[in-house]
Amino acid sequence: MVDKNKLNAQLDALRQNFIEQLPKRLDALESGLQCWRQTLDESALADFHRAAHSLTGAGATFGCEALSNVARALEHQLVSADLAQDLDGLEMLLQQVRLAMQQAGQEQNKEGVELPAVAVLPKSHYGRVVYLLEDEGQGGKNLAVQLSHFGYKTEKFASASELVAATRGRRPAAIIAEIVLVEGGLAGIDVIKAINAELADPVPAIFISDRCDFEARLESVRAGGRAYFKKPLAIESLVDVLDELTSAEEVQPYRILVVDDSKSQAIYYASLLSQVGMEAEVVVDPEKVLAAIDEFSPELVLMDVYMPYCSGVELAAVIRQQPAYLGLPIVFLSAETNRNIQLDAMSTGGDDFLSKPIKPVNLIKSVSIRAERYRGLGSRMSQDSLTGLLNHRRIMEYLTQEMARIRRHGGCASFAMLDIDYFKLVNDNHGHAVGDRVIKSLARLLKQRLRNTDIVGRYGGEEFAVIMSETPLTAAVKVMDDIRQGFAELLHNAGDQNITVTLSVGVAAAPAISDVGELREMADQMLYQAKRQGRNQVVAVDPSD
């Protein structure tokens, strides 16, 4: 939730700090005028103009409109053609700035901050506990084992009465119910209707059955069933539905880099963005921007146009020199109102130009729209279409970043390559549709078993790659072996039968291996060693080698 009282207190403190710093800004203007009058030097005029422009934007940002307006008039005068012939007019404008500064402390910024509501998906209230209603003992046991590999805890009930009693004591995330029970008729459907009739928020239900007739399907829909599966079950499809019902993930905040030589203004805009759930990082030194982009991986850069030493336009061009940042949105935020200057700035690498002052709600909407578009485009370009995992290019980019992190800050990481054993035989004997389901099952298992901080990708074909940050080799081998065992126990539906498939894994680690290419090559060698040694095993680099 947005805490407007807290935000307004932060913004009031920033405004007070701005007012307290006004004498220093006045000294900068007066010394700028004196230096230019003595030298008539273009660089001195540029410094003078930058100080006036900064005051224009800051005054507007912190609610000092009168000061902002007179500073803007001074700024316009500084770019006029007859500037040298109108020194009296320049002195008069500077005097007006002095008076406006004196009055600024007496102005009250009474307007509340208007912020948009930001929707964040809540995490599931009911965890990953699934109730199973099925009167076939072994079948239910096997299904429970299969679901456990994907992180679900299954509690089995043999009768409708037992299930009803259990739901009154503890609500599950979902119920998987057999339609035909010993009670006769469509007893599984009837019990779901009875359970949900007592609840304001119905429990999601998935029905399974040997029956495939229209009546059974229709009644399952009327009972609020979310899915219907005919036996033998396709576990992959069942888990797809369960994931959708129970695994609501929290929306990841947009990452915004705010670049402005005025720290108070940068913090002001960062505070607005942070209050609506975005992650905002501030940089006031243009020389540190590339390093900040590398470390923070922003989804948008919000920057001023006029900065000392390096303008925003020049900085945008420097950013665009890096191939990895060609698509990174750059939005200029400035008090500059000259449309030609705005267009020139955008032609050098900017994506949008927002003029100060800007209402907080408009700033937030503009930033979120561009960040969302960038995130969506990045996902489509970096994801494997079948599994939703990172593709080969992106997983290698992440590996390069991880190795760079270790070189700069120390620490460790492990890199694993996985390959499905005899995958060609799966395709040849059962068809490519079954092969695709096997690949998707492994992808899902990896996402379920690994940490959110681990990076998982489809390396190509039936090969996968995993980057485990801050994980030593021995720990990585254990994790991979657990995944290997779990995958070997999964049942994959292939028509009238279920099949099992195994995988082999090779693991290497940094900083024992410090080169990206060498790390990848060594993990690959370990993978092929696992294949040569009989498959269905994990092989790691010998630390003593």
HUKA-V459765 format. One record per backbone hydrogen bond with DSSP energy under -0.5 kcal/mol. NH is the residue of the N-H (numbers start at 1). CO is the residue of the C=O. E is the energy in kcal/mol with one decimal. If there is no record, write none. Layout:
<<NH	CO	E> <NH	CO	E>>
//
This chain:
<<3	1	-0.5> <4	2	-1.1> <7	3	-2.3> <8	4	-3.0> <9	5	-1.9> <10	6	-2.1> <11	7	-2.8> <12	8	-2.4> <13	9	-1.9> <14	10	-2.0> <15	11	-2.4> <16	12	-2.4> <17	13	-2.1> <18	14	-2.3> <19	15	-2.3> <20	16	-2.3> <21	17	-1.4> <22	19	-1.2> <24	21	-0.6> <25	21	-1.7> <26	22	-2.6> <27	23	-2.2> <28	24	-2.0> <29	25	-2.0> <30	26	-2.7> <31	27	-2.6> <32	28	-1.8> <33	29	-2.4> <34	30	-2.3> <35	31	-2.6> <36	32	-2.1> <37	33	-2.5> <38	34	-1.8> <39	35	-1.8> <40	36	-3.6> <45	41	-2.0> <46	42	-2.2> <47	43	-2.0> <48	44	-2.1> <49	45	-2.8> <50	46	-2.3> <51	47	-2.0> <52	48	-1.9> <53	49	-2.7> <54	50	-2.5> <55	51	-1.7> <56	52	-2.0> <57	53	-2.2> <58	54	-2.6> <59	55	-2.4> <60	56	-1.7> <61	57	-2.4> <62	58	-2.4> <63	60	-1.1> <64	59	-2.7> <65	63	-1.1> <68	64	-2.3> <69	65	-2.6> <70	66	-1.9> <71	67	-2.2> <72	68	-2.1> <73	69	-1.9> <74	70	-2.1> <75	71	-2.4> <76	72	-2.5> <77	73	-2.0> <78	74	-1.7> <79	75	-0.5> <79	76	-1.0> <80	77	-1.4> <83	80	-1.0> <85	82	-0.7> <86	83	-1.6> <90	86	-1.6> <91	87	-2.5> <92	88	-2.3> <93	89	-2.1> <94	90	-2.1> <95	91	-2.1> <96	92	-1.9> <97	93	-1.9> <98	94	-2.0> <99	95	-2.1> <100	96	-2.5> <101	97	-2.3> <102	98	-1.7> <103	99	-1.7> <104	100	-1.4> <105	101	-0.8> <106	103	-1.4> <107	103	-0.9> <107	104	-0.8> <110	108	-1.3> <114	112	-0.5> <115	113	-0.6> <119	117	-0.5> <124	248	-0.6> <127	124	-0.6> <129	126	-1.0> <130	128	-0.5> <130	153	-2.7> <131	174	-2.2> <132	155	-2.9> <133	131	-0.5> <133	176	-3.0> <134	132	-0.7> <134	157	-1.7> <137	135	-0.8> <140	136	-2.4> <141	137	-1.8> <142	138	-2.7> <143	139	-2.1> <144	140	-2.2> <145	141	-2.1> <146	142	-2.3> <147	143	-2.5> <148	144	-1.8> <149	145	-1.0> <149	146	-0.6> <150	147	-1.2> <151	148	-1.7> <152	147	-2.0> <153	128	-1.9> <154	152	-0.6> <155	130	-2.4> <156	154	-0.5> <157	132	-3.1> <163	159	-1.7> <164	160	-2.4> <165	161	-2.1> <166	162	-2.1> <167	163	-2.3> <168	164	-1.3> <169	165	-0.9> <169	166	-0.6> <170	166	-2.6> <173	129	-2.9> <174	129	-0.9> <175	204	-2.3> <176	131	-3.1> <177	175	-0.6> <177	206	-2.8> <178	133	-3.1> <179	208	-1.9> <181	179	-0.7> <184	181	-1.8> <187	184	-0.8> <188	179	-2.5> <189	186	-0.6> <190	186	-2.2> <191	187	-2.3> <192	188	-1.4> <193	189	-2.0> <194	190	-2.0> <195	191	-2.5> <196	192	-2.5> <197	193	-1.4> <198	194	-0.6> <198	195	-1.1> <199	196	-1.0> <202	200	-0.6> <205	224	-0.6> <206	175	-2.9> <207	227	-2.4> <208	177	-2.3> <209	229	-1.8> <217	213	-1.8> <218	214	-2.9> <219	215	-2.6> <220	216	-1.8> <221	217	-1.8> <222	218	-2.2> <223	219	-1.4> <224	221	-1.7> <225	220	-2.8> <226	205	-3.4> <227	205	-0.8> <229	207	-2.7> <231	209	-2.2> <235	233	-1.0> <237	234	-0.5> <238	234	-2.1> <239	235	-2.8> <240	236	-1.8> <241	237	-1.8> <242	238	-2.3> <243	239	-3.0> <244	240	-1.9> <245	241	-2.1> <246	242	-2.4> <247	243	-2.3> <256	254	-0.6> <256	279	-3.4> <257	300	-2.6> <258	256	-0.6> <258	281	-3.2> <259	257	-0.6> <259	302	-3.2> <260	258	-0.5> <260	283	-1.7> <263	261	-0.9> <266	262	-2.4> <267	263	-2.7> <268	264	-2.0> <269	265	-2.3> <270	266	-2.3> <271	267	-2.6> <272	268	-1.8> <273	269	-2.1> <274	270	-2.6> <275	271	-2.0> <276	272	-0.6> <276	273	-0.8> <277	274	-1.8> <278	273	-2.1> <279	254	-3.2> <280	278	-0.6> <281	256	-2.4> <283	258	-2.6> <286	284	-0.6> <288	285	-2.1> <289	286	-1.5> <292	288	-2.0> <293	289	-2.6> <294	290	-2.2> <295	291	-2.2> <296	292	-3.2> <297	293	-2.0> <299	255	-3.6> <300	255	-0.8> <301	329	-2.6> <302	257	-3.1> <302	300	-0.5> <303	301	-0.6> <303	331	-2.4> <304	259	-1.8> <307	305	-0.7> <310	308	-2.6> <312	305	-3.5> <313	305	-0.6> <315	311	-2.5> <316	312	-2.4> <317	313	-1.7> <318	314	-2.0> <319	315	-2.4> <320	316	-2.3> <321	317	-0.7> <321	318	-0.7> <322	319	-1.7> <323	321	-0.7> <325	322	-2.1> <326	323	-1.3> <328	325	-0.8> <331	301	-3.1> <332	330	-0.5> <332	352	-2.5> <333	303	-2.8> <334	354	-2.3> <339	337	-0.6> <342	338	-2.2> <343	339	-2.7> <344	340	-2.3> <345	341	-2.3> <346	342	-2.0> <347	343	-1.9> <348	344	-0.7> <348	345	-0.8> <349	346	-1.4> <350	345	-1.0> <351	330	-3.8> <352	330	-1.1> <354	332	-3.4> <356	334	-2.4> <362	359	-0.6> <363	359	-2.4> <364	360	-2.7> <365	361	-2.0> <366	362	-2.4> <367	363	-2.6> <368	364	-2.6> <369	365	-2.3> <370	366	-1.7> <371	367	-2.5> <372	368	-2.6> <373	369	-2.0> <374	370	-2.3> <375	371	-2.6> <376	372	-2.7> <377	373	-2.5> <378	374	-2.7> <379	375	-2.4> <380	376	-2.1> <381	377	-2.0> <382	378	-1.7> <383	379	-1.6> <384	389	-4.0> <388	384	-2.3> <390	456	-1.5> <391	382	-3.1> <395	391	-2.4> <396	392	-1.8> <397	393	-1.7> <398	394	-2.5> <399	395	-1.8> <400	396	-2.2> <401	397	-2.2> <402	398	-2.6> <403	399	-2.3> <404	400	-2.0> <405	401	-2.3> <406	402	-2.0> <407	403	-2.0> <408	404	-2.0> <409	405	-3.1> <410	406	-2.1> <413	510	-2.1> <414	468	-1.9> <415	508	-3.3> <416	466	-2.6> <417	506	-2.7> <418	464	-2.8> <419	504	-2.4> <420	462	-1.5> <421	502	-2.2> <423	420	-0.9> <426	422	-1.2> <427	423	-2.0> <428	424	-2.7> <429	425	-2.9> <430	426	-2.3> <431	427	-1.7> <435	431	-1.8> <436	432	-2.6> <437	433	-1.7> <438	434	-2.1> <439	435	-2.2> <440	436	-2.5> <441	437	-2.1> <442	438	-2.0> <443	439	-2.2> <444	440	-2.5> <445	441	-2.5> <446	442	-2.5> <447	443	-2.0> <448	444	-2.2> <449	445	-2.6> <450	446	-2.0> <454	451	-1.0> <455	467	-2.5> <456	454	-0.5> <457	465	-2.6> <458	390	-2.8> <459	457	-0.8> <459	463	-1.0> <460	463	-1.7> <463	460	-2.7> <464	418	-2.7> <465	457	-2.8> <466	416	-2.4> <467	455	-2.8> <468	414	-2.9> <468	466	-0.5> <469	467	-0.7> <470	412	-2.5> <471	468	-1.0> <476	472	-2.3> <477	473	-2.5> <478	474	-1.7> <479	475	-2.2> <480	476	-2.7> <481	477	-2.2> <482	478	-2.2> <483	479	-2.0> <484	480	-2.5> <485	481	-2.5> <486	482	-2.3> <487	483	-2.6> <488	484	-1.9> <489	485	-1.0> <489	486	-0.6> <490	486	-0.5> <490	487	-1.1> <492	499	-3.0> <493	491	-0.5> <494	497	-3.4> <496	494	-0.6> <497	494	-0.9> <499	492	-2.8> <504	419	-2.6> <505	537	-2.4> <506	417	-2.6> <507	539	-2.0> <508	415	-2.3> <510	413	-3.0> <513	509	-1.2> <514	512	-0.5> <519	515	-2.5> <520	516	-2.4> <521	517	-2.4> <522	518	-2.5> <523	519	-2.2> <524	520	-2.1> <525	521	-2.3> <526	522	-2.3> <527	523	-2.0> <528	524	-2.2> <529	525	-1.8> <530	526	-2.1> <531	527	-1.8> <532	528	-2.3> <533	529	-1.9> <534	531	-1.5> <535	530	-2.5> <539	505	-2.6> <541	507	-1.8> <543	541	-0.5> <545	542	-2.0>>
//
